[in-house]
């Protein structure tokens, strides 16, 4: 039987290393700006040389999880807050914690692409922009970089960090074509614990009526475009400074993301190979290949009930 193992490193005024934790939950989500981590430390944890818990907001924290001393880096970020009762709970955020405190470089653009917009904020990260990049006329007038990213998200431009070679890489875009190189195959009866939350759909059965609203630079005029199925579920997509043709193209990208053949939903697996958003995985149900998919969301849990991943499927990457 495999033995669970963990390692926690917290760097503040001192460095603290623990090799036991009571529980951990990490949420990686391509729809959210921030990857979060909640830790519960053992009730009798010792802080050598300290009379009370010395952890404070902003301390650097890294979490490794695994089996049989084979540890994988699961999270790196900063302490957001901590509980005051035993067992101690610690709430953490990834590098987005720092961007919530990084002042924006305020600037106006007559025409700008996403990569230029982010690069000129002077961010100390590798930046990867996928999908449509041009956002036209844009004015940066936010207090911090996270507010800028949140505004981009309102325009359907998602931003999040991925861990690559142990370092955070900032991803931004509309459609995330990350290739179809497969990280792992998951199959019922092998490494899928539960597939009861998976469903199968056909693109033609997904009915969506999408209204795209483009606010013009004068902040008064709006261009509105409707695409999709007249009898479909109504959704609204906002963007800024786009012409009618550009707004239509923007909306068609969103429909492409939402209307697809294949599996939807989530499944549960073990923690042997930790997955990040955009990783491509293969699915086999009862011996039948069901395609390759991007990981849309992964909730990692570790504790007395085991080491698990709840994987939500995103876009279909290949057959």
GIQUIGI-V410836 format. One record per helix or strand of 2 or more residues. SS is the DSSP state (H for helix, E for strand). FROM is the first residue (numbers start at 1). TO is the last residue. If there is no record, write none. Layout:
# GIQUIGI-V410836
ss = <SS	SS>
from = <FROM	FROM>
to = <TO	TO>
This chain:
# GIQUIGI-V410836
ss = <E	E	E	E	E	E	E	H	E	H	E	E	H	E	E	E	E	E	H	E	E	E	H	E	E	E	E>
from = <4	15	23	36	60	70	89	96	107	114	126	134	145	158	167	182	192	198	203	208	222	233	244	262	280	288	306>
to = <11	18	29	40	67	82	93	99	113	119	130	140	154	164	173	188	194	201	205	215	228	240	258	270	285	303	318>
